Amino acid sequence: MRWVCVVCNYVYDPSEGDPESGIAPGTAFEDIHDDWVCPLCGVGKDQFEPEE
């Protein structure tokens, strides 16, 4: 499942991860550390919603 930032529409895709932030491909959104922030706008995980 992909997750979308409600502020800037960045999409976190688990198959790609976020290598620039140290999140390896294959990492589920739920497994990302709680202090991770959106790489585009800097908001926290609580500002993400599952993609429909």
All heavy atoms as atom14 arrays in JSON, in Angstrom:
{
  "sequence": "MRWVCVVCNYVYDPSEGDPESGIAPGTAFEDIHDDWVCPLCGVGKDQFEPEE",
  "atom14_mask": [
    [1, 1, 1, 1, 1, 1, 1, 1, 0, 0, 0, 0, 0, 0],
    [1, 1, 1, 1, 1, 1, 1, 1, 1, 1, 1, 0, 0, 0],
    [1, 1, 1, 1, 1, 1, 1, 1, 1, 1, 1, 1, 1, 1],
    [1, 1, 1, 1, 1, 1, 1, 0, 0, 0, 0, 0, 0, 0],
    [1, 1, 1, 1, 1, 1, 0, 0, 0, 0, 0, 0, 0, 0],
    [1, 1, 1, 1, 1, 1, 1, 0, 0, 0, 0, 0, 0, 0],
    [1, 1, 1, 1, 1, 1, 1, 0, 0, 0, 0, 0, 0, 0],
    [1, 1, 1, 1, 1, 1, 0, 0, 0, 0, 0, 0, 0, 0],
    [1, 1, 1, 1, 1, 1, 1, 1, 0, 0, 0, 0, 0, 0],
    [1, 1, 1, 1, 1, 1, 1, 1, 1, 1, 1, 1, 0, 0],
    [1, 1, 1, 1, 1, 1, 1, 0, 0, 0, 0, 0, 0, 0],
    [1, 1, 1, 1, 1, 1, 1, 1, 1, 1, 1, 1, 0, 0],
    [1, 1, 1, 1, 1, 1, 1, 1, 0, 0, 0, 0, 0, 0],
    [1, 1, 1, 1, 1, 1, 1, 0, 0, 0, 0, 0, 0, 0],
    [1, 1, 1, 1, 1, 1, 0, 0, 0, 0, 0, 0, 0, 0],
    [1, 1, 1, 1, 1, 1, 1, 1, 1, 0, 0, 0, 0, 0],
    [1, 1, 1, 1, 0, 0, 0, 0, 0, 0, 0, 0, 0, 0],
    [1, 1, 1, 1, 1, 1, 1, 1, 0, 0, 0, 0, 0, 0],
    [1, 1, 1, 1, 1, 1, 1, 0, 0, 0, 0, 0, 0, 0],
    [1, 1, 1, 1, 1, 1, 1, 1, 1, 0, 0, 0, 0, 0],
    [1, 1, 1, 1, 1, 1, 0, 0, 0, 0, 0, 0, 0, 0],
    [1, 1, 1, 1, 0, 0, 0, 0, 0, 0, 0, 0, 0, 0],
    [1, 1, 1, 1, 1, 1, 1, 1, 0, 0, 0, 0, 0, 0],
    [1, 1, 1, 1, 1, 0, 0, 0, 0, 0, 0, 0, 0, 0],
    [1, 1, 1, 1, 1, 1, 1, 0, 0, 0, 0, 0, 0, 0],
    [1, 1, 1, 1, 0, 0, 0, 0, 0, 0, 0, 0, 0, 0],
    [1, 1, 1, 1, 1, 1, 1, 0, 0, 0, 0, 0, 0, 0],
    [1, 1, 1, 1, 1, 0, 0, 0, 0, 0, 0, 0, 0, 0],
    [1, 1, 1, 1, 1, 1, 1, 1, 1, 1, 1, 0, 0, 0],
    [1, 1, 1, 1, 1, 1, 1, 1, 1, 0, 0, 0, 0, 0],
    [1, 1, 1, 1, 1, 1, 1, 1, 0, 0, 0, 0, 0, 0],
    [1, 1, 1, 1, 1, 1, 1, 1, 0, 0, 0, 0, 0, 0],
    [1, 1, 1, 1, 1, 1, 1, 1, 1, 1, 0, 0, 0, 0],
    [1, 1, 1, 1, 1, 1, 1, 1, 0, 0, 0, 0, 0, 0],
    [1, 1, 1, 1, 1, 1, 1, 1, 0, 0, 0, 0, 0, 0],
    [1, 1, 1, 1, 1, 1, 1, 1, 1, 1, 1, 1, 1, 1],
    [1, 1, 1, 1, 1, 1, 1, 0, 0, 0, 0, 0, 0, 0],
    [1, 1, 1, 1, 1, 1, 0, 0, 0, 0, 0, 0, 0, 0],
    [1, 1, 1, 1, 1, 1, 1, 0, 0, 0, 0, 0, 0, 0],
    [1, 1, 1, 1, 1, 1, 1, 1, 0, 0, 0, 0, 0, 0],
    [1, 1, 1, 1, 1, 1, 0, 0, 0, 0, 0, 0, 0, 0],
    [1, 1, 1, 1, 0, 0, 0, 0, 0, 0, 0, 0, 0, 0],
    [1, 1, 1, 1, 1, 1, 1, 0, 0, 0, 0, 0, 0, 0],
    [1, 1, 1, 1, 0, 0, 0, 0, 0, 0, 0, 0, 0, 0],
    [1, 1, 1, 1, 1, 1, 1, 1, 1, 0, 0, 0, 0, 0],
    [1, 1, 1, 1, 1, 1, 1, 1, 0, 0, 0, 0, 0, 0],
    [1, 1, 1, 1, 1, 1, 1, 1, 1, 0, 0, 0, 0, 0],
    [1, 1, 1, 1, 1, 1, 1, 1, 1, 1, 1, 0, 0, 0],
    [1, 1, 1, 1, 1, 1, 1, 1, 1, 0, 0, 0, 0, 0],
    [1, 1, 1, 1, 1, 1, 1, 0, 0, 0, 0, 0, 0, 0],
    [1, 1, 1, 1, 1, 1, 1, 1, 1, 0, 0, 0, 0, 0],
    [1, 1, 1, 1, 1, 1, 1, 1, 1, 0, 0, 0, 0, 0]
  ],
  "atom14_positions": [
    [[0.82, -1.18, 0.0], [0.0, 0.0, 0.0], [0.87, 1.25, 0.0], [1.85, 1.34, 0.72], [-0.91, 0.0, 1.24], [-1.76, 1.25, 1.34], [-2.72, 1.38, 2.86], [-3.58, -0.16, 2.86], [0.0, 0.0, 0.0], [0.0, 0.0, 0.0], [0.0, 0.0, 0.0], [0.0, 0.0, 0.0], [0.0, 0.0, 0.0], [0.0, 0.0, 0.0]],
    [[0.5, 2.2, -0.83], [1.23, 3.47, -0.88], [0.54, 4.48, 0.03], [-0.65, 4.4, 0.27], [1.27, 3.98, -2.32], [2.08, 3.06, -3.2], [2.01, 3.3, -4.69], [1.41, 4.51, -5.16], [1.87, 5.24, -6.17], [2.97, 4.87, -6.79], [1.24, 6.32, -6.56], [0.0, 0.0, 0.0], [0.0, 0.0, 0.0], [0.0, 0.0, 0.0]],
    [[1.32, 5.43, 0.54], [0.82, 6.45, 1.46], [1.08, 7.83, 0.86], [2.13, 8.08, 0.29], [1.53, 6.32, 2.8], [1.13, 5.08, 3.54], [1.52, 3.79, 3.26], [0.23, 4.99, 4.63], [0.93, 2.92, 4.12], [0.13, 3.63, 4.99], [-0.49, 5.93, 5.36], [-0.66, 3.2, 6.04], [-1.27, 5.49, 6.41], [-1.36, 4.14, 6.74]],
    [[0.11, 8.73, 1.01], [0.18, 10.06, 0.4], [0.22, 11.13, 1.48], [-0.58, 11.13, 2.42], [-1.04, 10.3, -0.51], [-0.96, 11.67, -1.17], [-1.16, 9.21, -1.57], [0.0, 0.0, 0.0], [0.0, 0.0, 0.0], [0.0, 0.0, 0.0], [0.0, 0.0, 0.0], [0.0, 0.0, 0.0], [0.0, 0.0, 0.0], [0.0, 0.0, 0.0]],
    [[1.13, 12.08, 1.33], [1.21, 13.23, 2.22], [0.03, 14.15, 1.91], [-0.14, 14.58, 0.76], [2.52, 13.96, 2.0], [2.68, 15.47, 3.0], [0.0, 0.0, 0.0], [0.0, 0.0, 0.0], [0.0, 0.0, 0.0], [0.0, 0.0, 0.0], [0.0, 0.0, 0.0], [0.0, 0.0, 0.0], [0.0, 0.0, 0.0], [0.0, 0.0, 0.0]],
    [[-0.77, 14.47, 2.93], [-1.96, 15.3, 2.7], [-1.59, 16.77, 2.48], [-2.4, 17.54, 2.0], [-2.98, 15.17, 3.86], [-3.49, 13.75, 3.97], [-2.4, 15.65, 5.17], [0.0, 0.0, 0.0], [0.0, 0.0, 0.0], [0.0, 0.0, 0.0], [0.0, 0.0, 0.0], [0.0, 0.0, 0.0], [0.0, 0.0, 0.0], [0.0, 0.0, 0.0]],
    [[-0.36, 17.15, 2.8], [0.08, 18.53, 2.64], [0.59, 18.8, 1.22], [0.18, 19.76, 0.57], [1.16, 18.89, 3.69], [1.7, 20.29, 3.47], [0.6, 18.73, 5.1], [0.0, 0.0, 0.0], [0.0, 0.0, 0.0], [0.0, 0.0, 0.0], [0.0, 0.0, 0.0], [0.0, 0.0, 0.0], [0.0, 0.0, 0.0], [0.0, 0.0, 0.0]],
    [[1.48, 17.91, 0.71], [2.12, 18.19, -0.58], [1.89, 17.11, -1.64], [2.38, 17.22, -2.76], [3.62, 18.41, -0.38], [4.54, 16.89, -0.01], [0.0, 0.0, 0.0], [0.0, 0.0, 0.0], [0.0, 0.0, 0.0], [0.0, 0.0, 0.0], [0.0, 0.0, 0.0], [0.0, 0.0, 0.0], [0.0, 0.0, 0.0], [0.0, 0.0, 0.0]],
    [[1.18, 16.04, -1.27], [0.87, 14.94, -2.19], [2.06, 14.05, -2.54], [2.0, 13.28, -3.5], [0.18, 15.43, -3.47], [-1.2, 15.96, -3.19], [-1.95, 15.38, -2.41], [-1.54, 17.08, -3.79], [0.0, 0.0, 0.0], [0.0, 0.0, 0.0], [0.0, 0.0, 0.0], [0.0, 0.0, 0.0], [0.0, 0.0, 0.0], [0.0, 0.0, 0.0]],
    [[3.15, 14.13, -1.77], [4.25, 13.18, -1.94], [3.71, 11.78, -1.68], [2.92, 11.57, -0.75], [5.38, 13.5, -0.96], [6.43, 12.41, -0.86], [7.44, 12.3, -1.81], [6.41, 11.47, 0.18], [8.41, 11.3, -1.71], [7.37, 10.47, 0.28], [8.36, 10.39, -0.67], [9.3, 9.4, -0.59], [0.0, 0.0, 0.0], [0.0, 0.0, 0.0]],
    [[4.11, 10.82, -2.5], [3.67, 9.44, -2.33], [4.83, 8.59, -1.83], [5.88, 8.53, -2.47], [3.12, 8.87, -3.65], [2.74, 7.4, -3.48], [1.92, 9.68, -4.13], [0.0, 0.0, 0.0], [0.0, 0.0, 0.0], [0.0, 0.0, 0.0], [0.0, 0.0, 0.0], [0.0, 0.0, 0.0], [0.0, 0.0, 0.0], [0.0, 0.0, 0.0]],
    [[4.62, 7.97, -0.66], [5.61, 7.0, -0.17], [5.22, 5.64, -0.72], [4.14, 5.12, -0.43], [5.66, 6.94, 1.36], [6.59, 5.84, 1.83], [7.96, 6.04, 1.78], [6.12, 4.6, 2.22], [8.85, 5.02, 2.14], [6.99, 3.57, 2.58], [8.35, 3.8, 2.53], [9.22, 2.79, 2.87], [0.0, 0.0, 0.0], [0.0, 0.0, 0.0]],
    [[6.1, 5.08, -1.51], [5.89, 3.76, -2.11], [6.85, 2.78, -1.44], [8.08, 2.92, -1.59], [6.16, 3.83, -3.61], [5.84, 2.54, -4.34], [5.78, 1.47, -3.69], [5.65, 2.59, -5.56], [0.0, 0.0, 0.0], [0.0, 0.0, 0.0], [0.0, 0.0, 0.0], [0.0, 0.0, 0.0], [0.0, 0.0, 0.0], [0.0, 0.0, 0.0]],
    [[6.33, 1.82, -0.69], [7.21, 0.87, 0.01], [8.18, 0.14, -0.9], [9.28, -0.2, -0.48], [6.24, -0.12, 0.66], [4.96, 0.62, 0.76], [4.92, 1.56, -0.41], [0.0, 0.0, 0.0], [0.0, 0.0, 0.0], [0.0, 0.0, 0.0], [0.0, 0.0, 0.0], [0.0, 0.0, 0.0], [0.0, 0.0, 0.0], [0.0, 0.0, 0.0]],
    [[7.81, -0.08, -2.16], [8.72, -0.79, -3.06], [9.95, 0.05, -3.39], [10.98, -0.48, -3.77], [7.99, -1.2, -4.34], [7.64, -0.07, -5.11], [0.0, 0.0, 0.0], [0.0, 0.0, 0.0], [0.0, 0.0, 0.0], [0.0, 0.0, 0.0], [0.0, 0.0, 0.0], [0.0, 0.0, 0.0], [0.0, 0.0, 0.0], [0.0, 0.0, 0.0]],
    [[9.84, 1.37, -3.24], [10.97, 2.27, -3.51], [11.66, 2.74, -2.24], [12.83, 3.09, -2.26], [10.48, 3.48, -4.3], [9.92, 3.12, -5.67], [9.37, 4.32, -6.41], [9.58, 5.46, -5.96], [8.72, 4.11, -7.43], [0.0, 0.0, 0.0], [0.0, 0.0, 0.0], [0.0, 0.0, 0.0], [0.0, 0.0, 0.0], [0.0, 0.0, 0.0]],
    [[10.89, 2.81, -1.13], [11.45, 3.33, 0.11], [11.76, 4.81, -0.02], [11.2, 5.51, -0.85], [0.0, 0.0, 0.0], [0.0, 0.0, 0.0], [0.0, 0.0, 0.0], [0.0, 0.0, 0.0], [0.0, 0.0, 0.0], [0.0, 0.0, 0.0], [0.0, 0.0, 0.0], [0.0, 0.0, 0.0], [0.0, 0.0, 0.0], [0.0, 0.0, 0.0]],
    [[12.68, 5.28, 0.8], [13.17, 6.66, 0.76], [14.66, 6.61, 1.06], [15.1, 6.96, 2.15], [12.42, 7.53, 1.78], [12.87, 8.98, 1.77], [13.52, 9.4, 0.8], [12.58, 9.69, 2.74], [0.0, 0.0, 0.0], [0.0, 0.0, 0.0], [0.0, 0.0, 0.0], [0.0, 0.0, 0.0], [0.0, 0.0, 0.0], [0.0, 0.0, 0.0]],
    [[15.44, 6.13, 0.07], [16.88, 5.91, 0.3], [17.63, 7.14, 0.81], [18.54, 7.01, 1.62], [17.4, 5.48, -1.07], [16.2, 4.91, -1.76], [15.03, 5.71, -1.26], [0.0, 0.0, 0.0], [0.0, 0.0, 0.0], [0.0, 0.0, 0.0], [0.0, 0.0, 0.0], [0.0, 0.0, 0.0], [0.0, 0.0, 0.0], [0.0, 0.0, 0.0]],
    [[17.23, 8.34, 0.38], [17.92, 9.55, 0.83], [17.74, 9.78, 2.32], [18.54, 10.46, 2.96], [17.43, 10.76, 0.04], [17.85, 10.7, -1.42], [17.41, 11.93, -2.21], [16.96, 12.91, -1.6], [17.53, 11.89, -3.44], [0.0, 0.0, 0.0], [0.0, 0.0, 0.0], [0.0, 0.0, 0.0], [0.0, 0.0, 0.0], [0.0, 0.0, 0.0]],
    [[16.68, 9.21, 2.89], [16.43, 9.32, 4.33], [16.81, 8.05, 5.08], [16.49, 7.89, 6.26], [14.96, 9.64, 4.59], [14.6, 10.88, 4.03], [0.0, 0.0, 0.0], [0.0, 0.0, 0.0], [0.0, 0.0, 0.0], [0.0, 0.0, 0.0], [0.0, 0.0, 0.0], [0.0, 0.0, 0.0], [0.0, 0.0, 0.0], [0.0, 0.0, 0.0]],
    [[17.44, 7.1, 4.38], [17.88, 5.87, 5.02], [16.8, 4.81, 5.11], [16.95, 3.86, 5.88], [0.0, 0.0, 0.0], [0.0, 0.0, 0.0], [0.0, 0.0, 0.0], [0.0, 0.0, 0.0], [0.0, 0.0, 0.0], [0.0, 0.0, 0.0], [0.0, 0.0, 0.0], [0.0, 0.0, 0.0], [0.0, 0.0, 0.0], [0.0, 0.0, 0.0]],
    [[15.71, 4.96, 4.34], [14.63, 3.98, 4.35], [14.82, 3.07, 3.14], [14.69, 3.51, 2.0], [13.24, 4.65, 4.3], [13.11, 5.74, 5.37], [12.15, 3.6, 4.42], [13.27, 5.29, 6.79], [0.0, 0.0, 0.0], [0.0, 0.0, 0.0], [0.0, 0.0, 0.0], [0.0, 0.0, 0.0], [0.0, 0.0, 0.0], [0.0, 0.0, 0.0]],
    [[15.15, 1.81, 3.39], [15.46, 0.87, 2.31], [14.2, 0.49, 1.52], [13.1, 0.45, 2.08], [16.09, -0.39, 2.88], [0.0, 0.0, 0.0], [0.0, 0.0, 0.0], [0.0, 0.0, 0.0], [0.0, 0.0, 0.0], [0.0, 0.0, 0.0], [0.0, 0.0, 0.0], [0.0, 0.0, 0.0], [0.0, 0.0, 0.0], [0.0, 0.0, 0.0]],
    [[14.37, 0.2, 0.22], [13.24, -0.34, -0.55], [12.7, -1.58, 0.13], [13.45, -2.37, 0.7], [13.87, -0.67, -1.9], [15.03, 0.26, -2.01], [15.56, 0.38, -0.61], [0.0, 0.0, 0.0], [0.0, 0.0, 0.0], [0.0, 0.0, 0.0], [0.0, 0.0, 0.0], [0.0, 0.0, 0.0], [0.0, 0.0, 0.0], [0.0, 0.0, 0.0]],
    [[11.38, -1.73, 0.11], [10.73, -2.86, 0.75], [10.29, -2.59, 2.18], [9.74, -3.46, 2.83], [0.0, 0.0, 0.0], [0.0, 0.0, 0.0], [0.0, 0.0, 0.0], [0.0, 0.0, 0.0], [0.0, 0.0, 0.0], [0.0, 0.0, 0.0], [0.0, 0.0, 0.0], [0.0, 0.0, 0.0], [0.0, 0.0, 0.0], [0.0, 0.0, 0.0]],
    [[10.53, -1.36, 2.68], [10.15, -1.02, 4.04], [8.7, -0.54, 4.08], [8.35, 0.43, 3.42], [11.05, 0.1, 4.6], [12.42, -0.33, 4.55], [10.69, 0.44, 6.03], [0.0, 0.0, 0.0], [0.0, 0.0, 0.0], [0.0, 0.0, 0.0], [0.0, 0.0, 0.0], [0.0, 0.0, 0.0], [0.0, 0.0, 0.0], [0.0, 0.0, 0.0]],
    [[7.87, -1.25, 4.84], [6.47, -0.86, 4.99], [6.39, 0.49, 5.71], [7.23, 0.81, 6.57], [5.71, -1.91, 5.78], [0.0, 0.0, 0.0], [0.0, 0.0, 0.0], [0.0, 0.0, 0.0], [0.0, 0.0, 0.0], [0.0, 0.0, 0.0], [0.0, 0.0, 0.0], [0.0, 0.0, 0.0], [0.0, 0.0, 0.0], [0.0, 0.0, 0.0]],
    [[5.38, 1.28, 5.38], [5.19, 2.58, 6.01], [5.13, 2.45, 7.53], [5.72, 3.25, 8.26], [3.91, 3.25, 5.49], [3.72, 4.66, 5.96], [4.44, 5.7, 5.38], [2.84, 4.95, 6.98], [4.27, 7.01, 5.82], [2.66, 6.25, 7.42], [3.38, 7.28, 6.84], [0.0, 0.0, 0.0], [0.0, 0.0, 0.0], [0.0, 0.0, 0.0]],
    [[4.45, 1.41, 8.01], [4.31, 1.19, 9.44], [5.64, 0.92, 10.13], [5.76, 1.12, 11.34], [3.34, 0.02, 9.7], [1.93, 0.27, 9.23], [1.72, -0.03, 7.74], [2.69, -0.39, 7.03], [0.58, 0.12, 7.27], [0.0, 0.0, 0.0], [0.0, 0.0, 0.0], [0.0, 0.0, 0.0], [0.0, 0.0, 0.0], [0.0, 0.0, 0.0]],
    [[6.63, 0.47, 9.37], [7.94, 0.13, 9.93], [8.94, 1.28, 9.91], [10.04, 1.15, 10.43], [8.53, -1.07, 9.2], [7.71, -2.34, 9.4], [6.99, -2.42, 10.42], [7.78, -3.23, 8.55], [0.0, 0.0, 0.0], [0.0, 0.0, 0.0], [0.0, 0.0, 0.0], [0.0, 0.0, 0.0], [0.0, 0.0, 0.0], [0.0, 0.0, 0.0]],
    [[8.55, 2.4, 9.32], [9.43, 3.58, 9.3], [9.45, 4.17, 10.71], [8.41, 4.25, 11.37], [8.93, 4.63, 8.3], [8.93, 4.06, 6.88], [9.79, 5.88, 8.37], [8.29, 4.98, 5.86], [0.0, 0.0, 0.0], [0.0, 0.0, 0.0], [0.0, 0.0, 0.0], [0.0, 0.0, 0.0], [0.0, 0.0, 0.0], [0.0, 0.0, 0.0]],
    [[10.64, 4.61, 11.17], [10.74, 5.21, 12.5], [9.82, 6.44, 12.61], [9.57, 7.14, 11.63], [12.19, 5.56, 12.84], [12.93, 6.27, 11.75], [12.87, 7.63, 11.57], [13.73, 5.8, 10.75], [13.61, 7.98, 10.52], [14.14, 6.88, 10.0], [0.0, 0.0, 0.0], [0.0, 0.0, 0.0], [0.0, 0.0, 0.0], [0.0, 0.0, 0.0]],
    [[9.31, 6.68, 13.81], [8.29, 7.71, 14.02], [8.78, 9.14, 13.8], [7.96, 10.04, 13.61], [7.7, 7.6, 15.43], [6.83, 6.36, 15.59], [6.29, 5.87, 14.58], [6.69, 5.89, 16.74], [0.0, 0.0, 0.0], [0.0, 0.0, 0.0], [0.0, 0.0, 0.0], [0.0, 0.0, 0.0], [0.0, 0.0, 0.0], [0.0, 0.0, 0.0]],
    [[10.09, 9.36, 13.8], [10.58, 10.72, 13.58], [10.89, 11.02, 12.11], [11.38, 12.09, 11.77], [11.79, 11.02, 14.46], [12.96, 10.09, 14.21], [12.81, 9.1, 13.47], [14.04, 10.35, 14.78], [0.0, 0.0, 0.0], [0.0, 0.0, 0.0], [0.0, 0.0, 0.0], [0.0, 0.0, 0.0], [0.0, 0.0, 0.0], [0.0, 0.0, 0.0]],
    [[10.56, 10.07, 11.21], [10.72, 10.31, 9.77], [9.77, 11.42, 9.35], [8.66, 11.55, 9.87], [10.41, 9.02, 9.01], [10.45, 9.14, 7.52], [11.58, 9.12, 6.73], [9.35, 9.27, 6.61], [11.23, 9.23, 5.41], [9.87, 9.34, 5.3], [7.98, 9.38, 6.78], [9.08, 9.48, 4.17], [7.18, 9.52, 5.65], [7.72, 9.57, 4.37]],
    [[10.2, 12.24, 8.41], [9.36, 13.32, 7.89], [9.29, 13.24, 6.37], [10.17, 12.66, 5.73], [9.87, 14.71, 8.33], [9.8, 14.87, 9.84], [11.28, 14.97, 7.83], [0.0, 0.0, 0.0], [0.0, 0.0, 0.0], [0.0, 0.0, 0.0], [0.0, 0.0, 0.0], [0.0, 0.0, 0.0], [0.0, 0.0, 0.0], [0.0, 0.0, 0.0]],
    [[8.26, 13.84, 5.82], [8.09, 13.88, 4.37], [9.32, 14.54, 3.75], [9.72, 15.63, 4.16], [6.84, 14.69, 4.04], [6.58, 14.91, 2.25], [0.0, 0.0, 0.0], [0.0, 0.0, 0.0], [0.0, 0.0, 0.0], [0.0, 0.0, 0.0], [0.0, 0.0, 0.0], [0.0, 0.0, 0.0], [0.0, 0.0, 0.0], [0.0, 0.0, 0.0]],
    [[9.93, 13.88, 2.75], [11.15, 14.45, 2.15], [10.89, 15.71, 1.34], [11.83, 16.45, 1.05], [11.67, 13.32, 1.26], [10.53, 12.41, 1.05], [9.61, 12.56, 2.23], [0.0, 0.0, 0.0], [0.0, 0.0, 0.0], [0.0, 0.0, 0.0], [0.0, 0.0, 0.0], [0.0, 0.0, 0.0], [0.0, 0.0, 0.0], [0.0, 0.0, 0.0]],
    [[9.65, 16.01, 1.0], [9.36, 17.21, 0.23], [8.98, 18.4, 1.1], [9.47, 19.51, 0.89], [8.24, 16.96, -0.79], [8.56, 15.97, -1.9], [7.4, 15.92, -2.9], [9.85, 16.33, -2.63], [0.0, 0.0, 0.0], [0.0, 0.0, 0.0], [0.0, 0.0, 0.0], [0.0, 0.0, 0.0], [0.0, 0.0, 0.0], [0.0, 0.0, 0.0]],
    [[8.1, 18.18, 2.09], [7.6, 19.33, 2.85], [7.93, 19.29, 4.33], [7.72, 20.28, 5.03], [6.1, 19.51, 2.63], [5.07, 18.24, 3.4], [0.0, 0.0, 0.0], [0.0, 0.0, 0.0], [0.0, 0.0, 0.0], [0.0, 0.0, 0.0], [0.0, 0.0, 0.0], [0.0, 0.0, 0.0], [0.0, 0.0, 0.0], [0.0, 0.0, 0.0]],
    [[8.42, 18.15, 4.83], [8.9, 18.09, 6.21], [7.86, 17.78, 7.28], [8.19, 17.84, 8.46], [0.0, 0.0, 0.0], [0.0, 0.0, 0.0], [0.0, 0.0, 0.0], [0.0, 0.0, 0.0], [0.0, 0.0, 0.0], [0.0, 0.0, 0.0], [0.0, 0.0, 0.0], [0.0, 0.0, 0.0], [0.0, 0.0, 0.0], [0.0, 0.0, 0.0]],
    [[6.62, 17.45, 6.91], [5.64, 17.09, 7.93], [5.86, 15.66, 8.39], [6.5, 14.86, 7.72], [4.18, 17.29, 7.44], [3.93, 18.75, 7.08], [3.85, 16.38, 6.27], [0.0, 0.0, 0.0], [0.0, 0.0, 0.0], [0.0, 0.0, 0.0], [0.0, 0.0, 0.0], [0.0, 0.0, 0.0], [0.0, 0.0, 0.0], [0.0, 0.0, 0.0]],
    [[5.29, 15.32, 9.55], [5.47, 14.0, 10.12], [4.57, 12.94, 9.52], [3.68, 13.22, 8.69], [0.0, 0.0, 0.0], [0.0, 0.0, 0.0], [0.0, 0.0, 0.0], [0.0, 0.0, 0.0], [0.0, 0.0, 0.0], [0.0, 0.0, 0.0], [0.0, 0.0, 0.0], [0.0, 0.0, 0.0], [0.0, 0.0, 0.0], [0.0, 0.0, 0.0]],
    [[4.8, 11.7, 9.97], [4.03, 10.55, 9.47], [2.54, 10.7, 9.7], [1.73, 10.13, 8.96], [4.5, 9.27, 10.15], [5.81, 8.72, 9.65], [6.22, 7.47, 10.4], [5.3, 6.3, 10.13], [5.74, 5.06, 10.81], [0.0, 0.0, 0.0], [0.0, 0.0, 0.0], [0.0, 0.0, 0.0], [0.0, 0.0, 0.0], [0.0, 0.0, 0.0]],
    [[2.15, 11.46, 10.71], [0.73, 11.62, 11.02], [-0.02, 12.41, 9.95], [-1.25, 12.45, 9.96], [0.55, 12.28, 12.39], [1.15, 13.67, 12.48], [2.13, 13.96, 11.76], [0.63, 14.47, 13.28], [0.0, 0.0, 0.0], [0.0, 0.0, 0.0], [0.0, 0.0, 0.0], [0.0, 0.0, 0.0], [0.0, 0.0, 0.0], [0.0, 0.0, 0.0]],
    [[0.72, 12.99, 9.01], [0.1, 13.75, 7.92], [-0.01, 12.93, 6.64], [-0.26, 13.48, 5.57], [0.89, 15.04, 7.65], [0.9, 15.99, 8.82], [-0.48, 16.52, 9.15], [-1.19, 17.0, 8.27], [-0.89, 16.39, 10.41], [0.0, 0.0, 0.0], [0.0, 0.0, 0.0], [0.0, 0.0, 0.0], [0.0, 0.0, 0.0], [0.0, 0.0, 0.0]],
    [[0.15, 11.62, 6.75], [0.03, 10.72, 5.6], [-1.24, 9.89, 5.72], [-1.64, 9.52, 6.83], [1.24, 9.78, 5.51], [2.46, 10.42, 4.92], [3.21, 11.35, 5.62], [2.88, 10.08, 3.63], [4.33, 11.94, 5.09], [4.01, 10.66, 3.06], [4.73, 11.59, 3.79], [0.0, 0.0, 0.0], [0.0, 0.0, 0.0], [0.0, 0.0, 0.0]],
    [[-1.85, 9.61, 4.58], [-3.03, 8.77, 4.52], [-2.81, 7.68, 3.48], [-2.1, 7.91, 2.5], [-4.27, 9.59, 4.14], [-4.65, 10.61, 5.17], [-5.9, 11.4, 4.78], [-6.31, 11.34, 3.6], [-6.45, 12.08, 5.66], [0.0, 0.0, 0.0], [0.0, 0.0, 0.0], [0.0, 0.0, 0.0], [0.0, 0.0, 0.0], [0.0, 0.0, 0.0]],
    [[-3.45, 6.52, 3.68], [-3.34, 5.46, 2.66], [-3.89, 5.95, 1.33], [-4.89, 6.65, 1.29], [-4.19, 4.34, 3.21], [-4.38, 4.64, 4.66], [-4.28, 6.11, 4.8], [0.0, 0.0, 0.0], [0.0, 0.0, 0.0], [0.0, 0.0, 0.0], [0.0, 0.0, 0.0], [0.0, 0.0, 0.0], [0.0, 0.0, 0.0], [0.0, 0.0, 0.0]],
    [[-3.2, 5.6, 0.26], [-3.67, 5.96, -1.08], [-4.9, 5.12, -1.43], [-4.94, 3.93, -1.18], [-2.56, 5.72, -2.11], [-2.91, 6.16, -3.51], [-1.76, 5.94, -4.46], [-1.31, 4.79, -4.61], [-1.31, 6.93, -5.05], [0.0, 0.0, 0.0], [0.0, 0.0, 0.0], [0.0, 0.0, 0.0], [0.0, 0.0, 0.0], [0.0, 0.0, 0.0]],
    [[-5.88, 5.76, -2.01], [-7.11, 5.03, -2.4], [-7.04, 4.6, -3.85], [-6.38, 5.17, -4.64], [-8.31, 5.92, -2.18], [-8.52, 6.22, -0.71], [-9.8, 7.0, -0.47], [-10.6, 7.12, -1.4], [-9.95, 7.49, 0.64], [0.0, 0.0, 0.0], [0.0, 0.0, 0.0], [0.0, 0.0, 0.0], [0.0, 0.0, 0.0], [0.0, 0.0, 0.0]]
  ]
}
